[in-house]
Amino acid sequence: MNKYNLAGISFISIIFLINLVNATQTCQIYDDFSSQSLDTNKWDVRQDYEGWPFTNEYGLDTNSQNFHTKQNNVGGAGTFLVPTHKFSTGESFEYDINYNSGSGNRVSMLLVNNVNRMGIVGYWNGPENSDFGTYHVEMTFGDGFIDQIIRSPDGTESNRHDLIGLNENHELYIGVRTGHNGLVDIDYDNFRICNEEEEPSLEKRVEVLEQKVEELENRVSILEVLIDKIKHYFWFMPTSIKKNILCWTLEDSRETEIEDFGLKCELKQLWNRNKCVCKRI
């Protein structure tokens, strides 16, 4: 009977594994605020870094499923979401800013390591430069810098490059701040984190492939033992069944003769068509 083609199986597996190791980045949702309470394993909520009070409103909005901040009374305030995850070179982090309304000095900002201050959306002692609507922010951590892509509600994108110092454990503050004359209403949502995985070396790939081939060889050996056992039971079957098995095997393999189970079967041309003829041996 035909046996499994180990070379073919191994080749297919090798192609599959080579395709697999090409992937260098994996992304997942960090938080979309779909639960009924803020996940304290992922977030700290902190007030303004200079000691100003929290905004009048802040916290998880279970109806809108986002993190809500709002300053209703004119005056300085600040509320920041701080991921418990510390970021390193090669990682990226993205999120949405729903900039609903505001007046006076107000800004959605980013602090890195509580030192580097970056205004992302809003106004602060200068010309109004942000329309209301939803902004998407994507930041990528490099070796001593952070690159950001900010997509505005109208779809246009802006880029910025900021030095943040050499550190493999960057801490982020993401939130709002209002000045002495500021009011604001901003929500945050759809936080996603991506990790860049170092591509395996050639030696590591070969090692993985060798392990996979060894596993396949072990499985084939088990299958061959099982087939031999099954074939042993075929000896006790009626001759007609054994004949059918051998003739089917001939047709599938395109061979002209086969011997097994005490029979010899041949494909012969009789009346212009193939006929399987078997005899005892």
Wavefront OBJ file of the C-alpha trace (Angstrom):
o trace
v 0.000 0.000 0.000
v 1.046 3.649 -0.542
v 2.913 5.306 2.294
v 2.918 8.951 3.274
v 5.334 11.127 1.394
v 7.470 12.592 4.170
v 9.465 14.792 1.806
v 6.302 16.428 0.485
v 4.896 17.008 3.952
v 8.189 18.480 5.172
v 8.446 20.817 2.164
v 4.946 22.203 2.729
v 5.710 22.722 6.429
v 8.967 24.526 5.641
v 7.200 26.930 3.280
v 4.560 27.570 5.952
v 7.148 28.283 8.646
v 9.171 30.619 6.413
v 6.043 32.679 5.807
v 5.395 32.679 9.530
v 8.732 34.168 10.591
v 8.344 37.127 8.239
v 5.808 38.698 10.607
v 7.564 41.362 12.700
v 4.727 43.219 14.404
v 1.745 42.135 16.466
v -1.061 44.489 17.503
v -3.847 44.155 20.019
v -6.472 46.285 21.726
v -5.068 47.776 24.906
v -8.468 49.105 26.049
v -11.699 50.100 24.323
v -13.491 50.802 27.633
v -16.214 48.256 26.923
v -16.231 46.955 30.516
v -18.312 48.403 33.323
v -15.347 49.755 35.291
v -11.927 51.142 34.518
v -9.300 48.406 34.398
v -6.826 49.397 37.105
v -4.406 46.769 35.832
v -4.024 48.926 32.715
v -4.542 52.492 33.958
v -3.757 54.970 36.669
v -5.784 58.199 36.736
v -3.754 61.176 37.934
v -4.412 64.860 38.367
v -2.382 67.603 36.751
v 1.399 67.209 37.044
v 1.710 70.695 38.634
v -0.842 69.965 41.307
v -3.926 71.533 39.711
v -7.184 69.831 40.616
v -8.896 67.186 38.527
v -11.332 68.371 35.869
v -14.945 68.703 37.047
v -15.826 65.464 35.284
v -13.611 62.468 34.570
v -13.868 58.711 34.443
v -15.232 55.795 32.454
v -18.442 56.589 30.578
v -20.191 53.203 30.415
v -22.892 54.507 28.059
v -20.518 55.881 25.419
v -17.807 53.326 26.308
v -14.970 55.813 26.455
v -12.944 57.724 29.034
v -14.612 61.100 29.605
v -13.060 64.380 30.776
v -14.822 67.736 31.056
v -14.136 71.063 32.729
v -17.398 72.953 33.287
v -16.033 75.810 35.406
v -13.460 78.239 34.081
v -10.094 77.591 35.709
v -6.948 75.514 35.729
v -7.443 71.741 35.976
v -6.053 68.532 34.558
v -6.868 64.828 34.336
v -4.486 62.253 32.899
v -4.746 58.595 31.962
v -1.454 56.843 32.670
v -0.957 53.380 31.141
v 0.613 50.943 33.584
v 2.513 49.529 30.615
v 5.951 51.078 30.191
v 6.988 51.558 26.571
v 10.263 50.638 24.911
v 11.947 51.059 21.532
v 10.010 49.414 18.712
v 6.580 49.661 20.344
v 3.747 51.834 19.092
v 0.608 53.114 20.803
v -2.458 54.659 19.210
v -5.784 56.089 20.344
v -8.680 58.385 19.455
v -9.330 61.853 20.863
v -12.971 62.931 20.649
v -12.622 66.725 20.863
v -16.213 67.732 21.584
v -15.974 71.387 22.660
v -13.786 73.934 24.398
v -12.901 77.571 24.899
v -9.999 79.541 26.335
v -6.789 77.715 27.148
v -7.431 73.975 26.844
v -5.369 71.181 25.372
v -5.234 67.431 24.984
v -1.637 66.695 25.697
v 0.963 63.987 26.060
v 3.692 63.808 28.663
v 6.550 61.354 28.309
v 8.385 60.443 31.516
v 6.619 63.435 33.114
v 9.169 65.692 31.402
v 8.489 66.049 27.685
v 5.226 67.995 27.225
v 3.481 67.833 23.871
v 0.244 69.581 23.017
v -1.663 67.381 20.579
v -5.073 69.009 20.119
v -6.483 72.331 21.353
v -5.390 75.887 22.073
v -2.953 77.477 24.513
v -2.006 81.170 24.352
v -1.956 81.151 20.595
v -4.074 80.938 17.478
v -6.858 78.358 17.370
v -5.432 75.407 15.467
v -7.762 72.477 16.093
v -11.270 71.808 14.791
v -13.750 69.918 16.901
v -14.152 66.254 15.986
v -12.320 62.937 16.276
v -8.526 62.791 16.013
v -6.451 59.628 15.717
v -2.977 59.601 17.257
v -0.320 57.006 16.492
v 3.025 57.171 18.263
v 6.091 55.037 17.683
v 8.967 54.804 20.132
v 12.462 54.968 18.707
v 15.874 54.977 20.304
v 15.668 58.253 22.224
v 12.776 59.765 20.279
v 9.071 59.435 19.604
v 7.401 59.887 16.216
v 3.727 60.747 15.998
v 1.164 60.776 13.220
v -1.966 62.799 14.034
v -4.955 62.411 11.739
v -7.486 65.277 11.911
v -11.288 64.966 11.529
v -11.005 65.981 7.856
v -8.543 63.127 7.203
v -5.384 65.216 6.865
v -2.288 64.012 8.695
v 0.493 65.838 10.480
v 3.793 64.432 11.723
v 5.991 65.371 14.621
v 9.329 64.106 15.924
v 10.291 64.666 19.571
v 13.400 63.709 21.502
v 12.561 61.940 24.756
v 15.902 60.684 26.039
v 17.310 57.167 26.165
v 15.072 54.952 28.262
v 13.585 51.513 27.848
v 10.718 52.170 30.273
v 8.917 55.271 29.021
v 5.904 56.382 31.062
v 3.032 58.167 29.318
v 0.556 60.733 30.608
v -2.386 61.176 28.226
v -5.064 63.697 29.126
v -6.413 67.226 29.244
v -5.417 70.481 30.853
v -7.222 73.806 31.113
v -5.802 77.233 31.942
v -7.248 80.122 33.951
v -9.864 80.830 31.252
v -10.364 77.305 29.939
v -13.343 75.017 29.416
v -13.128 71.659 27.619
v -14.969 68.453 26.792
v -12.759 65.631 25.499
v -13.171 61.839 25.454
v -10.576 59.116 24.792
v -11.121 55.734 23.171
v -9.745 52.789 21.162
v -6.289 52.420 22.639
v -4.184 49.895 20.745
v -0.637 48.682 21.299
v 1.757 47.106 18.804
v 4.965 45.251 19.599
v 7.728 44.897 17.056
v 9.245 41.452 17.363
v 12.816 40.899 16.266
v 12.945 38.633 13.244
v 14.538 35.268 14.118
v 18.097 34.660 12.963
v 18.839 32.129 10.227
v 20.198 29.715 12.838
v 16.988 29.995 14.856
v 14.842 29.417 11.762
v 16.843 26.306 10.863
v 16.476 25.051 14.432
v 12.699 25.536 14.334
v 12.459 23.809 10.956
v 14.541 20.856 12.156
v 12.290 20.472 15.190
v 9.217 20.557 12.960
v 10.644 17.938 10.587
v 11.512 15.722 13.551
v 7.931 16.009 14.816
v 6.608 15.099 11.379
v 8.929 12.106 11.139
v 7.699 10.870 14.531
v 4.085 11.219 13.413
v 4.775 9.389 10.155
v 6.432 6.547 12.103
v 3.349 6.252 14.301
v 1.114 6.201 11.228
v 3.220 3.511 9.576
v 2.955 1.323 12.691
v -0.792 1.849 12.720
v -1.066 0.989 9.017
v 0.933 -2.199 9.543
v -1.454 -3.230 12.317
v -4.467 -2.523 10.127
v -2.908 -4.507 7.292
v -2.426 -7.439 9.671
v -6.186 -7.584 10.280
v -6.826 -7.490 6.528
v -5.360 -11.012 6.262
v -8.430 -12.359 8.039
v -10.932 -10.646 5.749
v -12.741 -12.414 2.920
v -10.790 -12.703 -0.330
v -13.278 -10.468 -2.153
v -12.623 -7.569 0.253
v -8.838 -8.016 0.012
v -9.119 -8.062 -3.770
v -11.122 -4.820 -3.773
v -8.578 -3.106 -1.531
v -5.655 -4.082 -3.768
v -7.474 -3.156 -6.979
v -8.450 0.252 -5.585
v -4.837 0.791 -4.591
v -3.686 -0.056 -8.132
v -6.130 2.398 -9.652
v -5.036 5.187 -7.303
v -1.317 4.552 -7.699
v -1.405 3.935 -11.466
v 0.841 0.920 -10.994
v 0.189 -2.227 -13.019
v 0.607 -4.895 -10.325
v 0.652 -5.288 -6.564
v 1.226 -8.125 -4.099
v -0.172 -8.266 -0.588
v -2.477 -10.305 1.697
v -1.439 -13.484 -0.140
v -2.734 -12.151 -3.460
v -1.145 -10.837 -6.629
v -3.293 -8.391 -8.601
v -2.588 -6.995 -12.068
v -4.238 -4.428 -14.303
v -4.752 -5.994 -17.722
v -6.225 -4.733 -20.949
v -9.302 -6.799 -21.680
v -11.794 -5.735 -24.336
v -10.202 -2.279 -24.564
v -10.494 -1.484 -20.886
v -8.490 -2.093 -17.736
v -9.491 -5.026 -15.636
v -8.006 -5.954 -12.265
v -7.200 -9.679 -12.138
v -6.066 -11.316 -8.880
v -4.728 -14.753 -7.963
v -3.413 -16.431 -4.845
v 0.316 -16.634 -4.305
l 1 2 3 4 5 6 7 8 9 10 11 12 13 14 15 16 17 18 19 20 21 22 23 24 25 26 27 28 29 30 31 32 33 34 35 36 37 38 39 40 41 42 43 44 45 46 47 48 49 50 51 52 53 54 55 56 57 58 59 60 61 62 63 64 65 66 67 68 69 70 71 72 73 74 75 76 77 78 79 80 81 82 83 84 85 86 87 88 89 90 91 92 93 94 95 96 97 98 99 100 101 102 103 104 105 106 107 108 109 110 111 112 113 114 115 116 117 118 119 120 121 122 123 124 125 126 127 128 129 130 131 132 133 134 135 136 137 138 139 140 141 142 143 144 145 146 147 148 149 150 151 152 153 154 155 156 157 158 159 160 161 162 163 164 165 166 167 168 169 170 171 172 173 174 175 176 177 178 179 180 181 182 183 184 185 186 187 188 189 190 191 192 193 194 195 196 197 198 199 200 201 202 203 204 205 206 207 208 209 210 211 212 213 214 215 216 217 218 219 220 221 222 223 224 225 226 227 228 229 230 231 232 233 234 235 236 237 238 239 240 241 242 243 244 245 246 247 248 249 250 251 252 253 254 255 256 257 258 259 260 261 262 263 264 265 266 267 268 269 270 271 272 273 274 275 276 277 278 279 280 281
